[in-house]
Amino acid sequence: MRHRIVALAVAGVLAAAVPAGAASPEPVPGYGDEDGDGYEDGDGYEDGDGYEDGYGYEDGDGDSPPPGPTPPPPGSASPDGEAWAWTQLTSGGTQIRYVSTDSSQTCPSVRYTYGGSQHTDPLSRRSEPRGLQFPTTVCEAEVPLTASDATLVPATVRAARLHPSTGQLPLPNWTSTTRPARIGVIGDTGCELPADMNEPAQNCANRWPFRQIADSVVDRTRPNLVVHVGDYLYREDPGRGNDNPAGCTSTADAANWACVVADFFRPAERLLATAPVVLARGNHEDCNMNQQGGAGGAWFRYLADELRSNGSCSLFSRPAMIHAGTLTLASVDSSLADRRDDGSTANQGTYTTQFNAVNQAAALAPGDVFVVTHKPLWMVKAAGQTPGAVTWATRVLDGAVANTQLRHLQSKVRMVLSGHFHLAQKLDFDSTRPPQLTLGNSGGPLDNGPIDGNVELQSIGTPPQQVNQSVTKLRTPGGLAIYGYGDLRWDGTTWNLTFRDRTGDPLGSSCRLSTSTDHRNFVC
């Protein structure tokens, strides 16, 4: 676990909590907005963007619409640079994304089969190179559900090196009436190189397991979908690393494109070529004091639900409803929640507004909903043998849910997927509260965890509810966690969870989620 302590001016950022009986919250991306901005006109906020000015993002922030489709470049140009392509599920649908350092600054075309016919669509340029941090052209294109066989057209790729080298990109294998059957869940994956010299640096060359874990997800889970619960960019001081990735070797390189590649894209190369991804923002993708550039700027340029071209960073993002057939993933940006992990409830009103919006959208979902948020709502870090002797997180998010109009998460929410704490843990309450899965053990330095028997003596959350079952994967009870990931599988009736280690081997037995809405628990 990393305590990101960045000097941010947060005065004026706090939002008033939404009181019971207030007007219904605004729609979120993926539901009910006619103009595609995620919020209807007349949403009751001053600038129409769903949050008042001073919340970290506002209309007219200089993020102009992207240019139109880019035609293929002349064939005489010599390929140069390197490009990465992947498939990302967003609130706007399935997107092919492409980032390249080649000098042509053009976008390729993608060819796919849809409705029995072959289609070729040019990607649209989302942003052009911008300074030393972002020497890249970013392109994207939406691909319709049930399309198949997506491949970048070779003649339109001007990069000398392309990842994946075949140009073949995974697409959803589900329809509007089905769902992904195999989901790999990873989190907190980057290699820890703190700027504070008093904190230890991780051995990126020899003891950083993310590539092995990513490959194990491919080989053992064979996923239809991958969910990353946040924290990708850990190289605050790349000069402390021992793997020396090109272009990411000094403090000045922190959060530049080469470091983004080193921390995420290169070790996840096979994984990104295997399945579409859903990406949540972590606290390591936070804003700097200027809310321009840095790790947060990189997030919004390359990985966010809605990409930006101007390098800006917002303290908060709107929730996004991301559809995977009859499964909906409600992505909530908790990167600023309880920044020091000290129990702070700052910004609770902002999160109440967000969870009100999630609840409203979840009620319209066609099936199960997973809330995906980096900071967990209910996670136990330590517990003693006496009731009340417990340290848990995250109080500001738990309080925000309790202050919603429903006073709880909507009944279609089957589970909460989170990370932040570098271990694997499952908590359930055998009640209407959904189980909490914490999966932050996929790369960063590991944390110690609690003794499960002690956790089950404790009551947490608002209102307090006793933990019915705690499963934390540790080397010894109360000791260090184990590297790995989560494996979720749909059996036609419900979800089955298996914690796996870095090689893909199961860590204990699988657990089956109950179908009851009144007694939500896992049977292991």
NORRAUR-V637529 format. One line per field, one symbol per residue. ss: DSSP state (a for helix, b for strand, c for the rest). phi: phi as a letter, one per 30 degrees, with the letter a starting at -180 (. if undefined). psi: psi as a letter, one per 40 degrees, with the letter a starting at -180 (. if undefined). A space follows every 10 residues. Layout:
# NORRAUR-V637529
ss: ???
phi: ???
psi: ???
This chain:
# NORRAUR-V637529
ss: cccccccccc cccccccccc ccccccccbc cccccccccc cccccccccc cccccccccc ccccccccbc cccccccccc cbbbbbbbbb ccbbbbbbbb ccccccccbb bbbbccbbbb bbcbbbbccb cccbccbbbb bbbccccbbb bbcaaacccc bbbccccbbc cccccccccc cbbbbbcccc ccbccccccc ccccccccca aaaaaaaaaa acccbbbbcc ccccbccaaa cccccccccc aaacccaaaa aaaaacccaa aacccbbbbc ccaaaccccc cbcaaaaaaa aaaccccccc cbcccccccb bbbbccbbbb bbcccccccc cccccccaaa aaaaaaaaaa aaacccccbb bbbcccccbb bbbccccccb bbbcaaaaaa aacccccccc ccbbbbbbcc cccbbbbbcc bcccbbbbbc cccccccbcc caaaacccbb ccccbbccbb bbcbcccccb bccbbbbbbb ccccbbbbbb bccccbcccc bbbccccccb cbbc
phi: .ccdccdcdc dicdcddddd iddedddcej bicdcicjbd didicdcicj bdejdjaadi djddedddec dededdddda ibbbbacbdb dckdcdcbbb cdddhccdcc cacaiibcbb bddcdcaceb iddbdbccba adcddidbhd bddedcccdd bbbdddidbd becccdcbad cbbccbahcd cdbdddddcd cddddbbccd dddeddeddc chddabccdj icccddbedd dcchdeibbb eddeiddddd dddbdddced dddcbdbccc dcddcddddd hbiidddded dccdecdbcc idbcdbbddb cccbidcccc ccdcdcdhec hcjdceiddd ddeddddddd dddcddadbc dcbedddbbc daacdcejdb cbbbdddedd ddcdddiade ddddaccbbi ddacbbcbbh bddddcccbc ccldedcdbd deddedcccb ibddbdddbb bbcbdbeicd dbdlacbcbc cjbacccbdb ddcjddcidd bcddcdccbd accc
psi: hhhhghghhe heeiihihih eiiiiiiihe hehdeeeeii ifeeideeee iiieeeiiif eegiiiiaih iiiieehhii aiihiihhhi eeahhhihhi eiedfiiaih hihhfeihih hiiihdiiig addgfihhii ihhiieiifh hhhdeeheid hhhideehhi iheiaeeaih ehhhhiigei hhgidheeii iigddeehed dddddddddd dgidihhhei gdgegdgdee ieefhhegei deeheidddd dddddddedd ddediiihhi hieefiiade fhaaddddde ddeidhiiee eihidiiiih hhhgbehhhh hhhfdehgde feeifieddd dddddddddd dddeieaihh hhhdhidhhh dihaehhegi hiihdddddd ddeiddeiii eehdihhabd hgihihhief aehiihhhgf fedihiiiii hddddeeihi ihihhhhdhh hhhidiheai ihiaiihhhh eedaihhhhi adeeiigaii hhhieiedgh ihh.
